[in-house]
Amino acid sequence: MECQFQQRQREREQHQQSVGPQYGDPVTNALPGCSWHQWNEAVDLFWVIDGKAEWSSKKKIMLQDGSSVNGYV
């Protein structure tokens, strides 16, 4: 198990060096090879509000019937 962890850590370090500096907050904690998106097994969904994508999971979205939901349903 330790060997696998060290190998993944080395892969992550090599990947980070190859893509250069990253600005802003991290968007994932997934190690290289461990992301569902990388394997085409994930999908991102979002609300379209007034023609714009709404990505917030905290904002309440008002529905036509007057009820509301948060960004993740």
ZALO-915633 format. One record per residue: x, y, z of N, C-alpha, C in turn; chain; residue number from 1. Coordinates in pm, whole numbers, plus 50000, padded with zeros to 5 digits. Each point is the difference from the previous one (the first is absolute). Layout:
BEGIN
   n_x   n_y   n_z  ca_x  ca_y  ca_z   c_x   c_y   c_z chain resi
     X     Y     Z     X     Y     Z     X     Y     Z     A  NUM
...
! end
This chain:
BEGIN
   n_x   n_y   n_z  ca_x  ca_y  ca_z   c_x   c_y   c_z chain resi
 50082 49881 50000 49918 50119 50000 50087 50126 50000     A    1
 50104 50000 50082 50090 50116 50007 50068 50024 49866     A    2
 50038 49892 49933 50064 50010 49870 49907 50068 49899     A    3
 49873 49960 49997 49903 50061 49910 49985 50148 50029     A    4
 49991 50035 50129 49985 50141 50038 50119 50081 49951     A    5
 50121 49948 50022 50120 50071 49959 50005 50015 49848     A    6
 49958 49897 49929 49997 50007 49854 49902 50108 49954     A    7
 49880 50002 50058 49901 50102 49964 50049 50140 50034     A    8
 50069 50013 50113 50054 50129 50040 50103 50047 49898     A    9
 50088 49911 49956 50099 50036 49898 49931 50040 49870     A   10
 49897 49926 49960 49926 50033 49878 49938 50138 50012     A   11
 49944 50030 50116 49936 50130 50021 50104 50112 49991     A   12
 50114 49981 50063 50107 50100 49995 50048 50022 49857     A   13
 50019 49892 49925 50043 50011 49861 49895 50073 49916     A   14
 49874 49968 50023 49892 50066 49926 49998 50149 50030     A   15
 50011 50036 50127 49997 50141 50037 50117 50076 49939     A   16
 50116 49936 49992 50116 50065 49938 49977 50018 49851     A   17
 49935 49904 49936 49982 50007 49855 49899 50105 49958     A   18
 49903 50033 50085 49899 50098 49961 50035 50141 50047     A   19
 50105 50014 50079 50043 50131 50046 49920 50048 50120     A   20
 50022 50127 50039 49934 50052 50120 49848 50009 49980     A   21
 49929 49973 50107 49854 50006 49998 49955 50114 50090     A   22
 49915 50085 49951 49953 50115 50076 49856 49975 50043     A   23
 49964 50047 50117 49865 49980 50050 49992 49879 50090     A   24
 49882 49978 50052 49977 49890 50093 49997 49867 49925     A   25
 50046 49892 50064 49989 49867 49938 49853 49965 49977     A   26
 49973 49932 49891 49862 49959 49972 49978 49852 50024     A   27
 50108 49928 50030 49987 49857 50028 50114 49954 50090     A   28
 49974 49895 50071 50105 49935 50077 50037 49865 49938     A   29
 49946 49974 49883 50022 49870 49935 50144 49989 49951     A   30
 50061 49888 50030 50134 49972 49948 49990 49965 49851     A   31
 50108 50018 49923 49996 49958 49860 49956 49855 49987     A   32
 49906 49975 49911 49949 49865 49980 49882 49965 50087     A   33
 49962 50090 50091 49893 49969 50096 49877 50088 49982     A   34
 49989 50072 49892 49886 50088 49977 49898 49932 49908     A   35
 49873 50007 50037 49895 49945 49914 49998 50072 49866     A   36
 50029 50130 49999 50002 50075 49874 50108 49947 49906     A   37
 50114 49964 50055 50111 49951 49919 49962 49873 49923     A   38
 49911 49921 50059 49959 49874 49938 49868 50013 49925     A   39
 49955 50122 49977 49873 50026 49930 49882 49932 50067     A   40
 50001 50000 50133 49893 49939 50079 49929 50103 50086     A   41
 50017 50128 49971 49939 50106 50081 49929 50098 49910     A   42
 49909 50073 50059 49928 50104 49926 49979 50118 50094     A   43
 50009 50121 49947 49973 50121 50077 49867 50057 49951     A   44
 49914 50032 50093 49871 50060 49969 49991 50137 50064     A   45
 49923 50089 49941 49984 50133 50057 49866 50057 49955     A   46
 49953 50098 50076 49879 50073 49963 50039 50111 49903     A   47
 49911 50033 49906 50018 50117 49914 49898 50103 50046     A   48
 50049 50111 50054 49916 50107 50053 50025 50125 49918     A   49
 49896 50053 49937 50012 50120 49916 50112 49985 49897     A   50
 50011 49881 49943 50098 49975 49895 50142 49976 50048     A   51
 50021 49993 50132 50135 49979 50053 50004 49874 50086     A   52
 50113 49932 49998 50018 49881 50083 50010 50041 50146     A   53
 49926 49931 50086 50007 50022 50145 50064 49877 50062     A   54
 50123 50014 50049 50076 49886 50053 49992 49990 50151     A   55
 49949 50101 50068 49999 50000 50146 49911 49889 50055     A   56
 50052 49930 50100 49919 49898 50068 49923 50060 50116     A   57
 50024 50127 50030 49937 50065 50115 49886 50093 49960     A   58
 50003 50053 49879 49897 50094 49956 49867 49928 49984     A   59
 49894 50061 50047 49866 49945 49982 49949 50036 49861     A   60
 49948 49902 49931 49946 50018 49865 49848 50001 50012     A   61
 49938 50109 49954 49854 50010 50005 49939 49930 49879     A   62
 49907 49910 50025 49933 49928 49893 49873 50073 49960     A   63
 49942 49963 49887 49881 50068 49949 49881 49989 50094     A   64
 49992 49894 50078 49886 49984 50091 50020 50075 50132     A   65
 50108 50078 50010 50026 50078 50121 50085 49929 50103     A   66
 50024 49873 49982 50087 49927 50094 50145 50026 49962     A   67
 50090 49957 50086 50142 50021 49971 50079 49874 50034     A   68
 50113 49987 49935 50092 49890 50025 50140 50059 50005     A   69
 50093 49927 50064 50139 50047 49994 50064 49946 49873     A   70
 50125 50036 49976 50068 49963 49876 50009 49852 49975     A   71
 50006 49920 50106 50005 49855 49985 49865 49942 50036     A   72
 49937 49936 49906 49867 49940 50024 50015 49851 50013     A   73
! end
